[in-house]
Amino acid sequence: MTTSAHTSVRDPEAAVAGPSPGAGAPDGWRNRVRLGACLLPALVIGFAGFQRRWMSDDGHIYVRTVRQVLAGHGPVFNAGERAESSTGTLWQWLLVAGGATGADVATVAMYGGLLFTAVGFALAGVGAMRLRQRQRQHLPLSLRGGGEGAGRGLLVPCGALVLLALPPVWDFATSGLETGLATCWIAGAWLALVARPRSLVTCAVLGLGPLVRPDLALVSVVFLAAQWVTARPSWRGALAGAGVAGALPVAYEIFRMGYYGHLVPLPGITKEASRSLWGRGFDYLRDFTEPYALWVPVVAMVSVGAVAAHAGRFGVRQVRDPGVTRDSAPVVAPVLAGALCWLYVIKVGGDFMHGRMFLPGLLLMLLPVFLVPLTRAWGVAAVVVGVWAVACAGMWRVPYEGRIGAGGIADERGVYVRQNAAPHPLHHDFAGQPGNRAYAALVRERARSGAPALLLAQTPVAGGAPGVTGVYNTLGFSGSVVPLSGAALDPIGLAYPLAAHSEGLVNGRVGHDKRLPDEWIVAERGAADVPEGLDPARVEAARRALRCGPLAELRAATRAPLTVGRFWRNLTGSVERTSFRFPTDPVRAEKELCGR
């Protein structure tokens, strides 16, 4: 008995295993109540997400790539051109696995996102419960409160209420994007950090961030550092952990560099993810926080959290047991990681979807208070947050609900509900958008004819590459109607390498700054005629520029047969190729690239 008691106090991993089989009835009902508190947020977000289920146009970008993989064309958006249009690598391959069963890929994406979101909320709740149990082992007896302290008392939702009250959380529980997977990975990684910090499996889970989304590499780095602080491994153990954490991301990065010829997915290039647009980023922050008075729950939780930390209930205060220092890491790490995620989003100028890019960071910062002990102070905070949550969920919405706001930020789900005249748009038919429907009809008509066709929006151009080449801004929709054997191009550059590498920033809508002039597309696709309104001299200048220097190498890297030599050249030239940009003016580009 003495050895067992000693182990329960000194071994953190044994300590979080929960009560022993001989635990009394009071502990039994407390455990059941705590388990209910863990699962209730997951059930609520599952219900709310289902009520607002939908598929975004960007979600259909994933769908086309998955269809290309299943058709045997490889992980590309257009057959014959190696372009990585999927920002969430792991999400793309999970959809491939789902589509391989014969299920509709869009349906898998919509409901798969909902499932991952609900599981993520459940994991966050379990992580919060484990954190309280772990912290209690290192609290002085005077702070344990006779069973009502950090570990054994009832837990109530606090941070969970903030997430459950926000409409963007409901919306992006589905949408076909990787947000649900990000929610699940963040919560699962945090749970692993809390419950099994010494495990190599935990290292592997923590290292997956760059494959969930490239910017989540920040979270992986912070969590791995927190794991080191918590576990304090030997140098051999640290090297082994780093190797396990980096094995899959590094292997895929080598594949990316050799196959696509780039360091990052193509949207990262077209959106210029390394630039700084602080003013636009702070506008995006205000757009997210002001409509929901988000400062109210923040002030309530920070105030109580500061008092709790001072009292040692979060394991942050230095007491004699060194385990408290180790327990600080799972509390500090998600808050730090979330703040860094928000800082990065603000730096790059935000996004065009209301709230979406702030959701992972918000979840991270709320993890330590996802569930809180039912103490007097936290009870007051939970009441304040609960009143705010009712008002937020019931009344507060963005002023441009169902539309695109003045700053180019959209209530994305509302826009597609309105444009498709459907409460749950899945396969978009754009019943409320005659222009989109006309484009789809033209694509289908040209595809049936079998003749080469280049469609600049709704303007046919004679000749060009075999099959149908459709050029349209709404890329996911275009990719759903253009046959897999054809090419769906966007002048923005999300899936079109030529457009992505142009330097034509026009300071337009966030994420849509670039616009490749039609002269380049006509030249690059080999159209026989020059459409009315285009300058033939500029088209010829574009044709010559495409054969010169870095532009010729870019085309070879993405379109030449993938031999061993080509893979090596792509790999070794990926750094320079990723940073390459060319002028959108064909005449100027010809002079710079060809020396004329």
SULDASUL-V220235 format. One record per residue. N is the residue number from 0. RES is the residue in one letter. PHI is phi as a letter, one per 30 degrees, with the letter a starting at -180 (999 if undefined). PSI is psi in whole degrees, 0 to 359 (999 if undefined). Layout:
n:N res:RES phi:PHI psi:PSI
n:N res:RES phi:PHI psi:PSI
This chain:
n:0 res:M phi:999 psi:321
n:1 res:T phi:d psi:317
n:2 res:T phi:d psi:318
n:3 res:S phi:d psi:317
n:4 res:A phi:d psi:320
n:5 res:H phi:d psi:318
n:6 res:T phi:d psi:321
n:7 res:S phi:d psi:333
n:8 res:V phi:d psi:321
n:9 res:R phi:c psi:338
n:10 res:D phi:c psi:104
n:11 res:P phi:d psi:324
n:12 res:E phi:d psi:326
n:13 res:A phi:d psi:328
n:14 res:A phi:d psi:329
n:15 res:V phi:d psi:4
n:16 res:A phi:d psi:347
n:17 res:G phi:j psi:184
n:18 res:P phi:d psi:153
n:19 res:S phi:d psi:163
n:20 res:P phi:e psi:337
n:21 res:G phi:c psi:13
n:22 res:A phi:d psi:148
n:23 res:G phi:d psi:177
n:24 res:A phi:d psi:319
n:25 res:P phi:e psi:317
n:26 res:D phi:d psi:326
n:27 res:G phi:d psi:313
n:28 res:W phi:d psi:327
n:29 res:R phi:d psi:318
n:30 res:N phi:d psi:320
n:31 res:R phi:d psi:320
n:32 res:V phi:d psi:318
n:33 res:R phi:d psi:320
n:34 res:L phi:d psi:321
n:35 res:G phi:d psi:320
n:36 res:A phi:d psi:327
n:37 res:C phi:d psi:320
n:38 res:L phi:d psi:335
n:39 res:L phi:e psi:314
n:40 res:P phi:e psi:325
n:41 res:A phi:d psi:319
n:42 res:L phi:d psi:320
n:43 res:V phi:d psi:313
n:44 res:I phi:d psi:329
n:45 res:G phi:d psi:318
n:46 res:F phi:d psi:312
n:47 res:A phi:d psi:318
n:48 res:G phi:d psi:321
n:49 res:F phi:d psi:321
n:50 res:Q phi:d psi:335
n:51 res:R phi:c psi:30
n:52 res:R phi:d psi:144
n:53 res:W phi:a psi:173
n:54 res:M phi:b psi:127
n:55 res:S phi:d psi:163
n:56 res:D phi:d psi:321
n:57 res:D phi:d psi:331
n:58 res:G phi:d psi:325
n:59 res:H phi:d psi:342
n:60 res:I phi:d psi:316
n:61 res:Y phi:e psi:317
n:62 res:V phi:e psi:317
n:63 res:R phi:d psi:318
n:64 res:T phi:d psi:317
n:65 res:V phi:d psi:318
n:66 res:R phi:d psi:324
n:67 res:Q phi:d psi:319
n:68 res:V phi:d psi:312
n:69 res:L phi:d psi:335
n:70 res:A phi:d psi:357
n:71 res:G phi:j psi:12
n:72 res:H phi:c psi:356
n:73 res:G phi:j psi:174
n:74 res:P phi:d psi:70
n:75 res:V phi:b psi:162
n:76 res:F phi:d psi:321
n:77 res:N phi:b psi:134
n:78 res:A phi:e psi:134
n:79 res:G phi:i psi:359
n:80 res:E phi:b psi:115
n:81 res:R phi:d psi:93
n:82 res:A phi:b psi:129
n:83 res:E phi:c psi:98
n:84 res:S phi:c psi:350
n:85 res:S phi:c psi:116
n:86 res:T phi:d psi:322
n:87 res:G phi:c psi:96
n:88 res:T phi:d psi:311
n:89 res:L phi:d psi:322
n:90 res:W phi:d psi:319
n:91 res:Q phi:e psi:314
n:92 res:W phi:d psi:333
n:93 res:L phi:d psi:322
n:94 res:L phi:d psi:326
n:95 res:V phi:d psi:315
n:96 res:A phi:d psi:319
n:97 res:G phi:d psi:318
n:98 res:G phi:d psi:333
n:99 res:A phi:d psi:342
n:100 res:T phi:d psi:352
n:101 res:G phi:j psi:357
n:102 res:A phi:d psi:155
n:103 res:D phi:d psi:126
n:104 res:V phi:d psi:319
n:105 res:A phi:d psi:320
n:106 res:T phi:d psi:319
n:107 res:V phi:d psi:318
n:108 res:A phi:d psi:317
n:109 res:M phi:d psi:308
n:110 res:Y phi:d psi:332
n:111 res:G phi:d psi:319
n:112 res:G phi:d psi:320
n:113 res:L phi:d psi:317
n:114 res:L phi:d psi:314
n:115 res:F phi:d psi:323
n:116 res:T phi:d psi:312
n:117 res:A phi:d psi:318
n:118 res:V phi:d psi:321
n:119 res:G phi:d psi:318
n:120 res:F phi:d psi:321
n:121 res:A phi:d psi:317
n:122 res:L phi:d psi:322
n:123 res:A phi:d psi:320
n:124 res:G phi:d psi:317
n:125 res:V phi:d psi:320
n:126 res:G phi:d psi:320
n:127 res:A phi:d psi:319
n:128 res:M phi:d psi:316
n:129 res:R phi:d psi:323
n:130 res:L phi:d psi:316
n:131 res:R phi:d psi:318
n:132 res:Q phi:d psi:317
n:133 res:R phi:d psi:315
n:134 res:Q phi:d psi:324
n:135 res:R phi:d psi:331
n:136 res:Q phi:d psi:337
n:137 res:H phi:c psi:6
n:138 res:L phi:d psi:144
n:139 res:P phi:e psi:152
n:140 res:L phi:e psi:328
n:141 res:S phi:d psi:339
n:142 res:L phi:c psi:357
n:143 res:R phi:d psi:341
n:144 res:G phi:i psi:31
n:145 res:G phi:h psi:37
n:146 res:G phi:j psi:354
n:147 res:E phi:c psi:17
n:148 res:G phi:d psi:214
n:149 res:A phi:d psi:335
n:150 res:G phi:c psi:321
n:151 res:R phi:c psi:346
n:152 res:G phi:d psi:183
n:153 res:L phi:d psi:150
n:154 res:L phi:c psi:140
n:155 res:V phi:b psi:149
n:156 res:P phi:d psi:138
n:157 res:C phi:b psi:291
n:158 res:G phi:e psi:325
n:159 res:A phi:d psi:323
n:160 res:L phi:d psi:324
n:161 res:V phi:d psi:313
n:162 res:L phi:d psi:317
n:163 res:L phi:d psi:339
n:164 res:A phi:d psi:347
n:165 res:L phi:c psi:121
n:166 res:P phi:e psi:322
n:167 res:P phi:e psi:329
n:168 res:V phi:d psi:319
n:169 res:W phi:d psi:314
n:170 res:D phi:d psi:315
n:171 res:F phi:c psi:12
n:172 res:A phi:d psi:335
n:173 res:T phi:c psi:234
n:174 res:S phi:i psi:350
n:175 res:G phi:i psi:358
n:176 res:L phi:c psi:179
n:177 res:E phi:d psi:7
n:178 res:T phi:d psi:318
n:179 res:G phi:d psi:317
n:180 res:L phi:d psi:320
n:181 res:A phi:d psi:318
n:182 res:T phi:e psi:314
n:183 res:C phi:d psi:315
n:184 res:W phi:d psi:315
n:185 res:I phi:e psi:311
n:186 res:A phi:d psi:319
n:187 res:G phi:d psi:320
n:188 res:A phi:d psi:320
n:189 res:W phi:d psi:317
n:190 res:L phi:e psi:316
n:191 res:A phi:d psi:321
n:192 res:L phi:d psi:322
n:193 res:V phi:d psi:315
n:194 res:A phi:c psi:325
n:195 res:R phi:b psi:64
n:196 res:P phi:d psi:340
n:197 res:R phi:c psi:355
n:198 res:S phi:d psi:141
n:199 res:L phi:d psi:333
n:200 res:V phi:d psi:320
n:201 res:T phi:d psi:318
n:202 res:C phi:e psi:315
n:203 res:A phi:d psi:319
n:204 res:V phi:d psi:315
n:205 res:L phi:d psi:331
n:206 res:G phi:d psi:355
n:207 res:L phi:d psi:353
n:208 res:G phi:e psi:310
n:209 res:P phi:d psi:336
n:210 res:L phi:d psi:337
n:211 res:V phi:d psi:309
n:212 res:R phi:a psi:140
n:213 res:P phi:e psi:322
n:214 res:D phi:d psi:343
n:215 res:L phi:d psi:1
n:216 res:A phi:e psi:328
n:217 res:L phi:e psi:318
n:218 res:V phi:d psi:318
n:219 res:S phi:e psi:314
n:220 res:V phi:d psi:313
n:221 res:V phi:d psi:317
n:222 res:F phi:d psi:321
n:223 res:L phi:d psi:323
n:224 res:A phi:d psi:319
n:225 res:A phi:d psi:324
n:226 res:Q phi:d psi:319
n:227 res:W phi:d psi:317
n:228 res:V phi:d psi:322
n:229 res:T phi:d psi:314
n:230 res:A phi:d psi:332
n:231 res:R phi:h psi:62
n:232 res:P phi:d psi:167
n:233 res:S phi:d psi:169
n:234 res:W phi:d psi:327
n:235 res:R phi:d psi:318
n:236 res:G phi:d psi:323
n:237 res:A phi:d psi:318
n:238 res:L phi:d psi:319
n:239 res:A phi:d psi:317
n:240 res:G phi:d psi:318
n:241 res:A phi:d psi:321
n:242 res:G phi:d psi:317
n:243 res:V phi:d psi:317
n:244 res:A phi:d psi:322
n:245 res:G phi:c psi:352
n:246 res:A phi:e psi:305
n:247 res:L phi:d psi:313
n:248 res:P phi:e psi:320
n:249 res:V phi:d psi:318
n:250 res:A phi:d psi:317
n:251 res:Y phi:d psi:326
n:252 res:E phi:d psi:322
n:253 res:I phi:d psi:317
n:254 res:F phi:d psi:315
n:255 res:R phi:e psi:313
n:256 res:M phi:d psi:320
n:257 res:G phi:d psi:325
n:258 res:Y phi:d psi:310
n:259 res:Y phi:c psi:338
n:260 res:G phi:i psi:18
n:261 res:H phi:b psi:161
n:262 res:L phi:d psi:335
n:263 res:V phi:b psi:162
n:264 res:P phi:e psi:155
n:265 res:L phi:e psi:323
n:266 res:P phi:e psi:330
n:267 res:G phi:d psi:332
n:268 res:I phi:d psi:313
n:269 res:T phi:d psi:331
n:270 res:K phi:c psi:2
n:271 res:E phi:h psi:63
n:272 res:A phi:d psi:349
n:273 res:S phi:c psi:355
n:274 res:R phi:d psi:170
n:275 res:S phi:c psi:122
n:276 res:L phi:b psi:68
n:277 res:W phi:d psi:318
n:278 res:G phi:d psi:314
n:279 res:R phi:d psi:324
n:280 res:G phi:d psi:319
n:281 res:F phi:d psi:329
n:282 res:D phi:d psi:320
n:283 res:Y phi:d psi:322
n:284 res:L phi:d psi:313
n:285 res:R phi:d psi:322
n:286 res:D phi:d psi:329
n:287 res:F phi:d psi:319
n:288 res:T phi:d psi:323
n:289 res:E phi:d psi:318
n:290 res:P phi:d psi:336
n:291 res:Y phi:c psi:8
n:292 res:A phi:h psi:52
n:293 res:L phi:d psi:345
n:294 res:W phi:d psi:336
n:295 res:V phi:d psi:304
n:296 res:P phi:d psi:330
n:297 res:V phi:d psi:312
n:298 res:V phi:d psi:317
n:299 res:A phi:d psi:313
n:300 res:M phi:d psi:322
n:301 res:V phi:d psi:319
n:302 res:S phi:d psi:310
n:303 res:V phi:d psi:322
n:304 res:G phi:d psi:323
n:305 res:A phi:d psi:318
n:306 res:V phi:d psi:317
n:307 res:A phi:d psi:320
n:308 res:A phi:d psi:319
n:309 res:H phi:d psi:326
n:310 res:A phi:d psi:350
n:311 res:G phi:j psi:5
n:312 res:R phi:d psi:348
n:313 res:F phi:c psi:11
n:314 res:G phi:i psi:16
n:315 res:V phi:c psi:328
n:316 res:R phi:d psi:140
n:317 res:Q phi:d psi:116
n:318 res:V phi:b psi:183
n:319 res:R phi:d psi:326
n:320 res:D phi:d psi:120
n:321 res:P phi:d psi:345
n:322 res:G phi:d psi:335
n:323 res:V phi:d psi:319
n:324 res:T phi:d psi:318
n:325 res:R phi:d psi:323
n:326 res:D phi:d psi:347
n:327 res:S phi:d psi:326
n:328 res:A phi:d psi:313
n:329 res:P phi:d psi:343
n:330 res:V phi:d psi:315
n:331 res:V phi:d psi:321
n:332 res:A phi:e psi:309
n:333 res:P phi:d psi:326
n:334 res:V phi:d psi:315
n:335 res:L phi:d psi:315
n:336 res:A phi:d psi:318
n:337 res:G phi:d psi:319
n:338 res:A phi:d psi:320
n:339 res:L phi:d psi:321
n:340 res:C phi:d psi:315
n:341 res:W phi:d psi:319
n:342 res:L phi:d psi:319
n:343 res:Y phi:d psi:317
n:344 res:V phi:d psi:317
n:345 res:I phi:d psi:318
n:346 res:K phi:e psi:316
n:347 res:V phi:d psi:1
n:348 res:G phi:j psi:11
n:349 res:G phi:i psi:214
n:350 res:D phi:a psi:173
n:351 res:F phi:c psi:353
n:352 res:M phi:c psi:124
n:353 res:H phi:e psi:118
n:354 res:G phi:i psi:342
n:355 res:R phi:e psi:312
n:356 res:M phi:d psi:347
n:357 res:F phi:d psi:348
n:358 res:L phi:d psi:315
n:359 res:P phi:e psi:316
n:360 res:G phi:d psi:322
n:361 res:L phi:d psi:315
n:362 res:L phi:e psi:315
n:363 res:L phi:e psi:312
n:364 res:M phi:d psi:339
n:365 res:L phi:c psi:352
n:366 res:L phi:e psi:314
n:367 res:P phi:d psi:338
n:368 res:V phi:c psi:22
n:369 res:F phi:e psi:312
n:370 res:L phi:b psi:141
n:371 res:V phi:b psi:155
n:372 res:P phi:d psi:146
n:373 res:L phi:d psi:75
n:374 res:T phi:c psi:175
n:375 res:R phi:d psi:312
n:376 res:A phi:d psi:313
n:377 res:W phi:d psi:332
n:378 res:G phi:d psi:318
n:379 res:V phi:d psi:315
n:380 res:A phi:d psi:317
n:381 res:A phi:d psi:323
n:382 res:V phi:d psi:314
n:383 res:V phi:e psi:312
n:384 res:V phi:d psi:322
n:385 res:G phi:d psi:317
n:386 res:V phi:d psi:316
n:387 res:W phi:d psi:318
n:388 res:A phi:d psi:320
n:389 res:V phi:d psi:315
n:390 res:A phi:d psi:318
n:391 res:C phi:d psi:309
n:392 res:A phi:d psi:328
n:393 res:G phi:d psi:332
n:394 res:M phi:b psi:322
n:395 res:W phi:d psi:128
n:396 res:R phi:b psi:167
n:397 res:V phi:d psi:148
n:398 res:P phi:d psi:342
n:399 res:Y phi:c psi:36
n:400 res:E phi:e psi:128
n:401 res:G phi:i psi:7
n:402 res:R phi:b psi:184
n:403 res:I phi:c psi:128
n:404 res:G phi:d psi:175
n:405 res:A phi:d psi:329
n:406 res:G phi:d psi:6
n:407 res:G phi:i psi:0
n:408 res:I phi:d psi:136
n:409 res:A phi:c psi:145
n:410 res:D phi:d psi:84
n:411 res:E phi:e psi:313
n:412 res:R phi:d psi:315
n:413 res:G phi:e psi:323
n:414 res:V phi:d psi:314
n:415 res:Y phi:d psi:331
n:416 res:V phi:d psi:316
n:417 res:R phi:d psi:315
n:418 res:Q phi:d psi:332
n:419 res:N phi:c psi:355
n:420 res:A phi:h psi:44
n:421 res:A phi:b psi:140
n:422 res:P phi:d psi:335
n:423 res:H phi:b psi:71
n:424 res:P phi:d psi:128
n:425 res:L phi:c psi:288
n:426 res:H phi:c psi:106
n:427 res:H phi:d psi:128
n:428 res:D phi:c psi:353
n:429 res:F phi:h psi:54
n:430 res:A phi:e psi:333
n:431 res:G phi:c psi:12
n:432 res:Q phi:b psi:91
n:433 res:P phi:e psi:325
n:434 res:G phi:d psi:316
n:435 res:N phi:d psi:320
n:436 res:R phi:d psi:323
n:437 res:A phi:d psi:321
n:438 res:Y phi:d psi:315
n:439 res:A phi:d psi:319
n:440 res:A phi:d psi:320
n:441 res:L phi:d psi:319
n:442 res:V phi:d psi:315
n:443 res:R phi:d psi:323
n:444 res:E phi:d psi:313
n:445 res:R phi:d psi:326
n:446 res:A phi:d psi:322
n:447 res:R phi:d psi:329
n:448 res:S phi:d psi:332
n:449 res:G phi:i psi:353
n:450 res:A phi:d psi:151
n:451 res:P phi:e psi:137
n:452 res:A phi:b psi:131
n:453 res:L phi:c psi:122
n:454 res:L phi:c psi:108
n:455 res:L phi:d psi:95
n:456 res:A phi:h psi:253
n:457 res:Q phi:c psi:22
n:458 res:T phi:c psi:108
n:459 res:P phi:d psi:142
n:460 res:V phi:b psi:132
n:461 res:A phi:d psi:148
n:462 res:G phi:i psi:199
n:463 res:G phi:j psi:193
n:464 res:A phi:d psi:156
n:465 res:P phi:d psi:151
n:466 res:G phi:i psi:195
n:467 res:V phi:c psi:128
n:468 res:T phi:c psi:112
n:469 res:G phi:c psi:130
n:470 res:V phi:c psi:114
n:471 res:Y phi:a psi:143
n:472 res:N phi:d psi:323
n:473 res:T phi:d psi:85
n:474 res:L phi:d psi:317
n:475 res:G phi:d psi:318
n:476 res:F phi:d psi:314
n:477 res:S phi:d psi:318
n:478 res:G phi:d psi:337
n:479 res:S phi:d psi:338
n:480 res:V phi:c psi:334
n:481 res:V phi:d psi:130
n:482 res:P phi:e psi:154
n:483 res:L phi:d psi:334
n:484 res:S phi:d psi:345
n:485 res:G phi:c psi:199
n:486 res:A phi:b psi:127
n:487 res:A phi:c psi:109
n:488 res:L phi:c psi:146
n:489 res:D phi:b psi:130
n:490 res:P phi:d psi:352
n:491 res:I phi:d psi:323
n:492 res:G phi:j psi:15
n:493 res:L phi:d psi:330
n:494 res:A phi:b psi:14
n:495 res:Y phi:b psi:103
n:496 res:P phi:e psi:321
n:497 res:L phi:d psi:314
n:498 res:A phi:d psi:323
n:499 res:A phi:d psi:326
n:500 res:H phi:c psi:3
n:501 res:S phi:d psi:156
n:502 res:E phi:c psi:19
n:503 res:G phi:d psi:66
n:504 res:L phi:d psi:122
n:505 res:V phi:c psi:6
n:506 res:N phi:h psi:44
n:507 res:G phi:c psi:218
n:508 res:R phi:d psi:143
n:509 res:V phi:e psi:130
n:510 res:G phi:i psi:358
n:511 res:H phi:b psi:33
n:512 res:D phi:d psi:328
n:513 res:K phi:d psi:152
n:514 res:R phi:a psi:104
n:515 res:L phi:d psi:124
n:516 res:P phi:e psi:149
n:517 res:D phi:d psi:333
n:518 res:E phi:e psi:322
n:519 res:W phi:d psi:319
n:520 res:I phi:d psi:317
n:521 res:V phi:d psi:318
n:522 res:A phi:d psi:315
n:523 res:E phi:d psi:329
n:524 res:R phi:c psi:3
n:525 res:G phi:i psi:35
n:526 res:A phi:d psi:141
n:527 res:A phi:d psi:324
n:528 res:D phi:c psi:155
n:529 res:V phi:c psi:118
n:530 res:P phi:d psi:154
n:531 res:E phi:d psi:136
n:532 res:G phi:j psi:347
n:533 res:L phi:c psi:147
n:534 res:D phi:d psi:116
n:535 res:P phi:e psi:327
n:536 res:A phi:d psi:322
n:537 res:R phi:d psi:325
n:538 res:V phi:d psi:317
n:539 res:E phi:d psi:322
n:540 res:A phi:d psi:321
n:541 res:A phi:d psi:319
n:542 res:R phi:d psi:319
n:543 res:R phi:d psi:319
n:544 res:A phi:d psi:326
n:545 res:L phi:d psi:341
n:546 res:R phi:c psi:4
n:547 res:C phi:c psi:141
n:548 res:G phi:h psi:228
n:549 res:P phi:d psi:330
n:550 res:L phi:d psi:318
n:551 res:A phi:d psi:321
n:552 res:E phi:d psi:322
n:553 res:L phi:d psi:316
n:554 res:R phi:d psi:320
n:555 res:A phi:d psi:321
n:556 res:A phi:d psi:328
n:557 res:T phi:c psi:346
n:558 res:R phi:b psi:340
n:559 res:A phi:d psi:154
n:560 res:P phi:e psi:140
n:561 res:L phi:d psi:80
n:562 res:T phi:d psi:173
n:563 res:V phi:d psi:318
n:564 res:G phi:d psi:319
n:565 res:R phi:d psi:320
n:566 res:F phi:e psi:317
n:567 res:W phi:d psi:318
n:568 res:R phi:d psi:321
n:569 res:N phi:d psi:316
n:570 res:L phi:d psi:310
n:571 res:T phi:d psi:338
n:572 res:G phi:c psi:8
n:573 res:S phi:d psi:326
n:574 res:V phi:d psi:309
n:575 res:E phi:d psi:321
n:576 res:R phi:d psi:321
n:577 res:T phi:d psi:324
n:578 res:S phi:d psi:353
n:579 res:F phi:d psi:134
n:580 res:R phi:b psi:151
n:581 res:F phi:b psi:154
n:582 res:P phi:d psi:145
n:583 res:T phi:d psi:340
n:584 res:D phi:d psi:113
n:585 res:P phi:e psi:323
n:586 res:V phi:d psi:314
n:587 res:R phi:d psi:320
n:588 res:A phi:d psi:319
n:589 res:E phi:d psi:317
n:590 res:K phi:d psi:317
n:591 res:E phi:d psi:321
n:592 res:L phi:d psi:328
n:593 res:C phi:c psi:353
n:594 res:G phi:i psi:31
n:595 res:R phi:c psi:999
